[in-house]
Amino acid sequence: MSEPEGQDLFAMLGDDVKLINTDSKKPLEVEESILAGSLFDDSEHPNQQKQWSPKVLCLLSLLILLIGGAGMSSLVYGLWVVKPDEEPQKIIPIEARSMSKEEIELVRSKEAILELRKVVAGYLQASSVEAKLAFVRHPERVQPFMEDWYQSRAHSMKVAELESMTTMVPKTIFGKSFWKIELPSDGLFKKQLWVESLEDGSFKVDWETDVFYNPWNWDRFLAEKPTVPVSLRVYASWNDLYVYQHRDDEKYQSFRLENKDSDQLVTAYMERDKKGCRDMLALMQSNAKNPADLRDEMGLPFLLTLHFDESPEGKKNLVIDKLESPSWLIFD
């Protein structure tokens, strides 16, 4: 019996190739481990495509023609185009340049100013109490005041676009950070806002100082002379008038009070031994051109608790019970 033609063909490849089936009627199969190991030269660079010798290429071409098997064709094609696994290229990350403290502060400052502008714009554009509450300090405490101001007293809620902030001055008051902001105004006085900068980076507008909120109208307060304590925002300055039950200038300190929305002035008295009285005098002296003479100094903003005290003669003098705040701002 003559040898199959396929056996002579594979004999030319050498002893490494083993015949799995010598029946010429069936496709010849080559042991997978042999193809994987003998047809590539491991001495070459792993990233370089392996080159087969002309002898091997010729034999493989003849094998495809003789056998014509689709499986064999696919196998040889795969051996021709497949490259061994390439070593992945190492990506060396570029080290980011560290920002200086000054650069970090500059970026944070720019971000803060943008957020501040966003809050002020939202506050000015709000057209309802509910919408405005999202931008104000102490929303739970001031909500009933806002409802009283806009609904019961029928003050109009002016809606405006933020065109610019003409002045921005950072202030620290009793350890809290604020921005004093002035906005353009068509009137005699520029609109002024106090905006608190919170520890979480957010900002809140002080609504009470914006509208100059007081629970009593000043003229009504002076006319009705309530004997129950009332907290009011006023301007206070030094005074030297002592009358009726408050004639003793060694026991009492006299102050002149006025209101932003009224021309009426009134004298009020406070006991000198109270801390609030000493604090008010100290602030007046620190802001005075001549600390030794406070007679002609402008009034400073204070939040005071006041009531009228009636003398045996039926005369009512205004009494300062307590210094609530050395400004119109309320602190927690």
HELIX and SHEET records of a PDB file:
HELIX    1   1 GLU A    5  ALA A   11  1                                   7    
HELIX    2   2 GLU A   32  SER A   38  1                                   7    
HELIX    3   3 PRO A   54  ILE A   67  1                                  14    
HELIX    4   4 ALA A   70  VAL A   81  1                                  12    
HELIX    5   5 LYS A  101  GLN A  125  1                                  25    
HELIX    6   6 VAL A  129  LEU A  133  1                                   5    
HELIX    7   7 PRO A  139  GLU A  147  1                                   9    
HELIX    8   8 ASP A  148  SER A  152  3                                   5    
HELIX    9   9 TRP A  207  VAL A  211  1                                   5    
HELIX   10  10 TRP A  218  GLU A  224  1                                   7    
HELIX   11  11 TYR A  244  HIS A  246  5                                   3    
HELIX   12  12 LYS A  275  ASN A  287  1                                  13    
SHEET    1   A 4 THR A 167  ILE A 173  0                                        
SHEET    2   A 4 LYS A 176  LEU A 183 -1                                        
SHEET    3   A 4 LYS A 191  SER A 197 -1                                        
SHEET    4   A 4 PHE A 203  VAL A 205 -1                                        
SHEET    1   B 6 VAL A 230  TRP A 238  0                                        
SHEET    2   B 6 TYR A 252  GLU A 258 -1                                        
SHEET    3   B 6 LEU A 265  GLU A 271 -1                                        
SHEET    4   B 6 LYS A 316  SER A 325  1                                        
SHEET    5   B 6 LEU A 300  GLU A 310 -1                                        
SHEET    6   B 6 VAL A 230  TRP A 238 -1                                        
END                                                                             
